[in-house]
């Protein structure tokens, strides 16, 4: 069987359909998991940043935060959470507080990521969830603006997604390799009775001498192939019976008329 013929067999078609289905299922499942997990983790980051800002507001006295009190009583992971509090009045900075590492983080511009002001990044530093809010108040008759800003590192989250994607790729490759091999073997096994029936037909066609009583070898299962083989044998028996009757009737004709009529049916048959 040529490569082109093999590409149209049932086994090859089953294999291609399985490969496409497994790719679609794995990709849809992975995207669903990543989307759901990512959404929940980002919601947690948003809630945490709002909680940080709220605790700052709760420790605000006048136009300034009791910064030392807040740092001592609110546990902040300074490796992943960066907080800045600024009070300004008429363009002048009155108070400015930052947690450890914040000044280094904002020493260079942070760029928007995914077109959202809530996501910022800087090459070599990573991606951060950014939240800021302002509060207006009065101090000695002058308008004062208090700015609360929080940056939460998403680097761990990004690394987790990278690990998930790597696992998805590994699972996809293993599913394809194992699944394609299994479905190919199973398809060949299911097609074996039909292949045997085809081989039996080819052997009968190529038989040098035929007695016109031959039948095909019919597999015992599956039922569809057995019924097809029985139908072929019934048709073959009917054709053989018709041919033998014709031969018998022509054999009783005069020799001069025998050869042309027999050649009409058998080509090279000689009855004389």
NORURSUL-V193549 format. One record per residue. N is the residue number from 1. RES is the residue in three letters. PHI is phi in whole degrees, -180 to 180 (NA if undefined). Layout:
N/RES/PHI, N/RES/PHI
//
This chain:
1/UNK/NA, 2/UNK/-75, 3/UNK/-62, 4/UNK/-66, 5/UNK/-69, 6/UNK/-63, 7/UNK/-69, 8/UNK/-108, 9/UNK/-77, 10/UNK/-64, 11/UNK/-61, 12/UNK/-68, 13/UNK/-69, 14/UNK/-59, 15/UNK/-63, 16/UNK/-65, 17/UNK/-63, 18/UNK/-63, 19/UNK/-60, 20/UNK/-65, 21/UNK/-64, 22/UNK/-67, 23/UNK/-65, 24/UNK/-64, 25/UNK/-64, 26/UNK/-64, 27/UNK/-67, 28/UNK/-65, 29/UNK/-64, 30/UNK/-65, 31/UNK/-63, 32/UNK/-65, 33/UNK/-65, 34/UNK/-63, 35/UNK/-65, 36/UNK/-67, 37/UNK/-65, 38/UNK/-61, 39/UNK/-63, 40/UNK/-66, 41/UNK/-67, 42/UNK/-68, 43/UNK/-63, 44/UNK/-65, 45/UNK/-63, 46/UNK/-63, 47/UNK/-63, 48/UNK/-66, 49/UNK/-64, 50/UNK/-66, 51/UNK/-66, 52/UNK/-62, 53/UNK/-64, 54/UNK/-65, 55/UNK/-65, 56/UNK/-65, 57/UNK/-63, 58/UNK/-68, 59/UNK/-100, 60/UNK/-77, 61/UNK/-125, 62/UNK/69, 63/UNK/-115, 64/UNK/-134, 65/UNK/-93, 66/UNK/-76, 67/UNK/-61, 68/UNK/-62, 69/UNK/-62, 70/UNK/-64, 71/UNK/-63, 72/UNK/-77, 73/UNK/-109, 74/UNK/-118, 75/UNK/-77, 76/UNK/-121, 77/UNK/-79, 78/UNK/-71, 79/UNK/-84, 80/UNK/-130, 81/UNK/-124, 82/UNK/-128, 83/UNK/-126, 84/UNK/-135, 85/UNK/-127, 86/UNK/-135, 87/UNK/-117, 88/UNK/-126, 89/UNK/-146, 90/UNK/55, 91/UNK/82, 92/UNK/-106, 93/UNK/-82, 94/UNK/-92, 95/UNK/-137, 96/UNK/-149, 97/UNK/-128, 98/UNK/-142, 99/UNK/-82, 100/UNK/-59, 101/UNK/90, 102/UNK/-69, 103/UNK/-61, 104/UNK/-67, 105/UNK/-64, 106/UNK/-94, 107/UNK/-67, 108/UNK/-126, 109/UNK/-61, 110/UNK/-103, 111/UNK/-102, 112/UNK/-64, 113/UNK/-124, 114/UNK/62, 115/UNK/70, 116/UNK/-120, 117/UNK/-71, 118/UNK/-81, 119/UNK/-121, 120/UNK/-130, 121/UNK/-150, 122/UNK/-146, 123/UNK/-60, 124/UNK/87, 125/UNK/-113, 126/UNK/128, 127/UNK/-111, 128/UNK/-134, 129/UNK/-90, 130/UNK/-115, 131/UNK/-134, 132/UNK/-142, 133/UNK/-148, 134/UNK/-129, 135/UNK/-138, 136/UNK/-95, 137/UNK/-151, 138/UNK/-119, 139/UNK/-134, 140/UNK/55, 141/UNK/80, 142/UNK/-109, 143/UNK/-69, 144/UNK/-127, 145/UNK/-116, 146/UNK/-104, 147/UNK/-110, 148/UNK/-113, 149/UNK/-133, 150/UNK/-132, 151/UNK/-120, 152/UNK/-114, 153/UNK/-68, 154/UNK/-109, 155/UNK/-64, 156/UNK/-64, 157/UNK/-64, 158/UNK/-63, 159/UNK/-63, 160/UNK/-64, 161/UNK/-65, 162/UNK/-63, 163/UNK/-63, 164/UNK/-62, 165/UNK/-64, 166/UNK/-63, 167/UNK/-64, 168/UNK/-62, 169/UNK/-64, 170/UNK/-63, 171/UNK/-62, 172/UNK/-63, 173/UNK/-64, 174/UNK/-63, 175/UNK/-64, 176/UNK/-68, 177/UNK/-64, 178/UNK/-69, 179/UNK/-66, 180/UNK/-64, 181/UNK/-63, 182/UNK/-66, 183/UNK/-68, 184/UNK/-66, 185/UNK/-65, 186/UNK/-64, 187/UNK/-65, 188/UNK/-63, 189/UNK/-66, 190/UNK/-68, 191/UNK/-86, 192/UNK/-58, 193/UNK/-60, 194/UNK/-68, 195/UNK/-63, 196/UNK/-63, 197/UNK/-65, 198/UNK/-65, 199/UNK/-63, 200/UNK/-64, 201/UNK/-66, 202/UNK/-62, 203/UNK/-64, 204/UNK/-67, 205/UNK/-65, 206/UNK/-85, 207/UNK/-65, 208/UNK/-65, 209/UNK/-123, 210/UNK/-118, 211/UNK/-95, 212/UNK/63, 213/UNK/-126, 214/UNK/-72, 215/UNK/-135, 216/UNK/-83, 217/UNK/-80, 218/UNK/-100, 219/UNK/-65, 220/UNK/-72, 221/UNK/-154, 222/UNK/-76, 223/UNK/-61, 224/UNK/-62, 225/UNK/-70, 226/UNK/-62, 227/UNK/-65, 228/UNK/-65, 229/UNK/-64, 230/UNK/-64, 231/UNK/-65, 232/UNK/-62, 233/UNK/-65, 234/UNK/-63, 235/UNK/-65, 236/UNK/-64, 237/UNK/-64, 238/UNK/-65, 239/UNK/-65, 240/UNK/-62, 241/UNK/-63, 242/UNK/-64, 243/UNK/-65, 244/UNK/-64, 245/UNK/-64, 246/UNK/-67, 247/UNK/-62, 248/UNK/-63, 249/UNK/-70, 250/UNK/-73, 251/UNK/-69, 252/UNK/-90, 253/UNK/-79, 254/UNK/-60, 255/UNK/-56, 256/UNK/-68, 257/UNK/-96, 258/UNK/-72, 259/UNK/-63, 260/UNK/-60, 261/UNK/-72, 262/UNK/-67, 263/UNK/-63, 264/UNK/-62, 265/UNK/-98, 266/UNK/-122, 267/UNK/81, 268/UNK/-110, 269/UNK/-73, 270/UNK/-113, 271/UNK/-107, 272/UNK/-99
//
